[in-house]
């Protein structure tokens, strides 16, 4: 079972994903994609750390998200990735266009083959006006494409608004 949970900032998407992971009854591996580069991001990471169970295994992923998923996914496991857009931001900032495409393509090819339960969290950023800056527009375009492609591979897609899940695909 693959599940994509989308939502805006502070929409409740991570809380919902964590609840689904707890409800799975499986061993949980939390794959963190955030890179702490400032004090505000450190506070966000600390907030997430404080709210997840201490017995969950935590693995940090950089550009190599697909590889981490292959290593961590298993029949008796739930792998929760938080979040795809932070991972995408790293790719956009750190890699060439060809390297970005390669990492995304590898993720998309690996995702359908993974055993166990996979929960992917991501920020829905494309529900407002088109941003002014070139990098911001590219980010929104890439995130939109990534969400479409990942959503097509998932059995369930949920949009979280005001802490409430709206089922977009699946049950």
C-alpha positions as CSV (number, residue, x, y, z in Angstrom):
1,X,0.0,0.0,0.0
2,X,1.4,3.4,-1.1
3,X,-0.2,6.6,0.2
4,X,0.5,10.2,-0.6
5,X,-0.7,12.8,1.9
6,X,-0.6,16.4,0.6
7,X,-1.4,19.6,2.4
8,X,-0.2,23.2,3.0
9,X,2.0,24.3,5.8
10,X,0.5,23.4,9.2
11,X,-2.4,21.6,7.5
12,X,-2.1,18.5,9.7
13,X,-0.6,16.3,6.9
14,X,2.3,15.1,9.0
15,X,0.1,14.4,12.0
16,X,-2.3,12.4,9.8
17,X,0.6,10.5,8.3
18,X,2.0,9.6,11.7
19,X,-1.4,8.5,12.9
20,X,-1.7,6.2,9.8
21,X,1.7,4.8,10.5
22,X,0.7,4.1,14.2
23,X,-2.6,2.5,13.1
24,X,-0.7,0.2,10.6
25,X,0.4,-2.0,13.5
26,X,3.7,-2.4,11.7
27,X,7.3,-1.5,12.7
28,X,7.7,2.2,11.6
29,X,10.7,3.7,9.9
30,X,10.5,7.5,9.7
31,X,12.5,8.8,6.7
32,X,13.4,12.5,7.3
33,X,14.4,14.6,4.3
34,X,14.9,18.0,6.0
35,X,18.3,19.5,6.0
36,X,18.6,21.9,9.0
37,X,20.2,25.1,7.6
38,X,18.7,27.7,10.0
39,X,17.2,28.2,13.4
40,X,13.6,28.2,12.1
41,X,14.1,24.8,10.4
42,X,15.7,23.5,13.6
43,X,12.5,24.4,15.5
44,X,10.3,22.7,12.9
45,X,12.4,19.5,13.1
46,X,12.3,19.6,16.9
47,X,8.5,19.9,16.8
48,X,8.3,16.8,14.6
49,X,10.8,14.9,16.8
50,X,8.8,15.7,19.9
51,X,5.5,14.3,18.5
52,X,6.6,11.0,17.0
53,X,7.1,7.8,19.1
54,X,10.6,7.3,20.5
55,X,10.6,3.7,19.4
56,X,10.3,4.5,15.7
57,X,13.5,4.1,13.7
58,X,14.6,7.4,12.1
59,X,16.7,7.4,8.9
60,X,17.8,10.6,7.2
61,X,17.7,10.8,3.4
62,X,19.6,13.2,1.2
63,X,19.4,13.1,-2.5
64,X,19.3,9.3,-2.4
65,X,15.7,8.9,-1.3
66,X,15.0,5.9,-3.6
67,X,18.0,4.0,-2.3
68,X,16.9,4.7,1.3
69,X,13.4,3.4,0.5
70,X,14.8,0.3,-1.0
71,X,16.9,-0.4,2.0
72,X,14.2,0.3,4.6
73,X,11.0,-1.0,3.0
74,X,9.9,-4.5,4.1
75,X,6.8,-6.7,4.3
76,X,6.4,-6.0,8.1
77,X,7.2,-2.3,7.9
78,X,5.6,1.0,7.4
79,X,8.0,3.6,5.9
80,X,6.9,7.2,6.4
81,X,8.7,9.8,4.3
82,X,8.4,13.4,5.5
83,X,8.6,15.1,3.1
84,X,8.9,14.9,-0.7
85,X,9.0,18.7,-1.2
86,X,11.9,19.2,1.2
87,X,13.7,16.4,-0.8
88,X,12.8,18.1,-4.1
89,X,14.2,21.5,-2.7
90,X,17.5,19.8,-2.1
91,X,17.6,18.4,-5.6
92,X,16.8,21.8,-7.1
93,X,19.4,23.6,-5.0
94,X,22.2,21.1,-5.1
95,X,22.0,19.1,-8.4
96,X,22.1,19.7,-12.1
97,X,19.0,19.3,-14.2
98,X,20.1,15.9,-15.4
99,X,20.9,14.7,-11.9
100,X,17.5,16.0,-10.6
101,X,15.7,14.1,-13.4
102,X,17.7,11.0,-12.6
103,X,16.9,11.1,-8.9
104,X,13.2,11.6,-9.6
105,X,13.1,8.9,-12.2
106,X,14.7,6.4,-9.9
107,X,12.2,7.2,-7.2
108,X,9.3,6.7,-9.6
109,X,10.7,3.4,-10.8
110,X,11.4,2.1,-7.3
111,X,8.1,3.2,-5.6
112,X,5.8,0.6,-7.2
113,X,8.3,-2.3,-6.3
114,X,8.5,-1.5,-2.6
115,X,7.0,-4.1,-0.1
116,X,5.1,-3.1,3.0
117,X,3.3,0.2,3.6
118,X,4.7,3.4,2.3
119,X,3.4,6.8,3.4
120,X,4.7,9.9,1.6
121,X,4.0,13.4,2.9
122,X,4.4,16.5,0.7
123,X,3.5,20.1,0.7
124,X,0.8,21.1,-1.8
125,X,2.1,24.5,-3.1
126,X,0.2,25.0,-6.3
127,X,-3.2,26.3,-5.1
128,X,-2.3,30.0,-5.2
129,X,-1.0,32.5,-7.6
130,X,2.0,31.8,-9.8
131,X,5.1,33.0,-7.9
132,X,7.2,35.9,-9.3
133,X,10.7,34.4,-9.0
134,X,12.1,32.0,-11.5
135,X,13.3,29.5,-8.9
136,X,9.9,29.7,-7.1
137,X,8.1,29.0,-10.3
138,X,10.4,26.1,-11.2
139,X,9.9,24.7,-7.7
140,X,6.1,24.8,-8.0
141,X,6.2,23.3,-11.5
142,X,8.5,20.5,-10.3
143,X,6.4,19.8,-7.2
144,X,3.3,19.7,-9.3
145,X,4.8,17.2,-11.7
146,X,6.2,15.1,-8.9
147,X,2.8,15.0,-7.1
148,X,1.0,13.9,-10.3
149,X,3.5,11.2,-10.9
150,X,3.7,9.9,-7.3
151,X,-0.1,10.2,-7.0
152,X,-0.6,8.0,-10.0
153,X,1.6,5.3,-8.4
154,X,-0.2,5.4,-5.0
155,X,-3.3,3.5,-4.1
156,X,-4.5,6.3,-1.8
157,X,-4.0,10.1,-2.1
158,X,-5.3,12.4,0.6
159,X,-5.4,16.2,0.7
160,X,-5.3,17.6,4.2
161,X,-7.0,20.9,4.9
162,X,-7.5,22.4,8.4
163,X,-6.5,19.1,9.9
164,X,-9.2,17.3,8.0
165,X,-8.4,14.6,5.4
166,X,-10.1,14.8,2.0
167,X,-9.8,11.5,0.1
168,X,-8.7,12.3,-3.5
169,X,-8.0,8.7,-4.5
170,X,-8.7,5.3,-2.9
171,X,-10.6,4.7,0.3
